[in-house]
Amino acid sequence: MADTSISMPGGFGGLMRYNEEYDTKFSLKPAYVIVFVVLIIAFRVFLSVIY
Protein backbone atom coordinates (compact mmCIF):
# COMPACT_ATOMS: atom_id res chain seq x y z
CA MET A 1 0.00 0.00 0.00
CA ALA A 2 1.02 3.58 -0.55
CA ASP A 3 2.08 5.83 2.28
CA THR A 4 -1.07 7.92 3.06
CA SER A 5 0.29 10.12 5.82
CA ILE A 6 -0.74 13.75 5.47
CA SER A 7 1.59 16.49 6.59
CA MET A 8 -0.19 19.47 8.11
CA PRO A 9 1.54 22.75 8.89
CA GLY A 10 2.22 23.38 12.55
CA GLY A 11 0.27 25.73 14.74
CA PHE A 12 -3.32 26.35 13.75
CA GLY A 13 -3.42 24.10 10.71
CA GLY A 14 -2.51 26.84 8.26
CA LEU A 15 -4.97 29.39 9.62
CA MET A 16 -3.55 32.77 10.52
CA ARG A 17 -4.43 34.17 13.92
CA TYR A 18 -4.43 37.92 14.28
CA ASN A 19 -4.33 39.82 17.53
CA GLU A 20 -7.90 40.08 18.79
CA GLU A 21 -7.17 43.03 21.06
CA TYR A 22 -5.81 46.17 19.49
CA ASP A 23 -5.17 49.63 20.83
CA THR A 24 -6.88 52.63 19.28
CA LYS A 25 -6.70 56.32 19.96
CA PHE A 26 -10.50 56.47 20.23
CA SER A 27 -12.26 54.21 22.68
CA LEU A 28 -15.99 54.90 22.57
CA LYS A 29 -18.64 53.06 24.50
CA PRO A 30 -21.56 51.80 22.39
CA ALA A 31 -23.97 53.97 24.39
CA TYR A 32 -22.07 57.10 23.32
CA VAL A 33 -22.33 56.12 19.67
CA ILE A 34 -26.09 55.55 19.96
CA VAL A 35 -26.58 58.93 21.69
CA PHE A 36 -24.49 60.64 19.01
CA VAL A 37 -26.58 59.08 16.21
CA VAL A 38 -29.83 60.08 17.94
CA LEU A 39 -28.55 63.65 18.30
CA ILE A 40 -27.67 63.79 14.60
CA ILE A 41 -31.15 62.54 13.66
CA ALA A 42 -32.79 65.06 16.01
CA PHE A 43 -30.69 67.87 14.54
CA ARG A 44 -31.69 66.80 11.02
CA VAL A 45 -35.38 66.79 11.95
CA PHE A 46 -34.97 70.18 13.63
CA LEU A 47 -33.42 71.63 10.46
CA SER A 48 -36.18 70.21 8.25
CA VAL A 49 -38.85 71.81 10.50
CA ILE A 50 -37.17 75.24 10.38
CA TYR A 51 -36.53 75.30 6.63
C-alpha positions as CSV (number, residue, x, y, z in Angstrom):
1,M,0.0,0.0,0.0
2,A,1.0,3.6,-0.6
3,D,2.1,5.8,2.3
4,T,-1.1,7.9,3.1
5,S,0.3,10.1,5.8
6,I,-0.7,13.8,5.5
7,S,1.6,16.5,6.6
8,M,-0.2,19.5,8.1
9,P,1.5,22.8,8.9
10,G,2.2,23.4,12.6
11,G,0.3,25.7,14.7
12,F,-3.3,26.3,13.7
13,G,-3.4,24.1,10.7
14,G,-2.5,26.8,8.3
15,L,-5.0,29.4,9.6
16,M,-3.6,32.8,10.5
17,R,-4.4,34.2,13.9
18,Y,-4.4,37.9,14.3
19,N,-4.3,39.8,17.5
20,E,-7.9,40.1,18.8
21,E,-7.2,43.0,21.1
22,Y,-5.8,46.2,19.5
23,D,-5.2,49.6,20.8
24,T,-6.9,52.6,19.3
25,K,-6.7,56.3,20.0
26,F,-10.5,56.5,20.2
27,S,-12.3,54.2,22.7
28,L,-16.0,54.9,22.6
29,K,-18.6,53.1,24.5
30,P,-21.6,51.8,22.4
31,A,-24.0,54.0,24.4
32,Y,-22.1,57.1,23.3
33,V,-22.3,56.1,19.7
34,I,-26.1,55.6,20.0
35,V,-26.6,58.9,21.7
36,F,-24.5,60.6,19.0
37,V,-26.6,59.1,16.2
38,V,-29.8,60.1,17.9
39,L,-28.6,63.7,18.3
40,I,-27.7,63.8,14.6
41,I,-31.2,62.5,13.7
42,A,-32.8,65.1,16.0
43,F,-30.7,67.9,14.5
44,R,-31.7,66.8,11.0
45,V,-35.4,66.8,11.9
46,F,-35.0,70.2,13.6
47,L,-33.4,71.6,10.5
48,S,-36.2,70.2,8.3
49,V,-38.9,71.8,10.5
50,I,-37.2,75.2,10.4
51,Y,-36.5,75.3,6.6
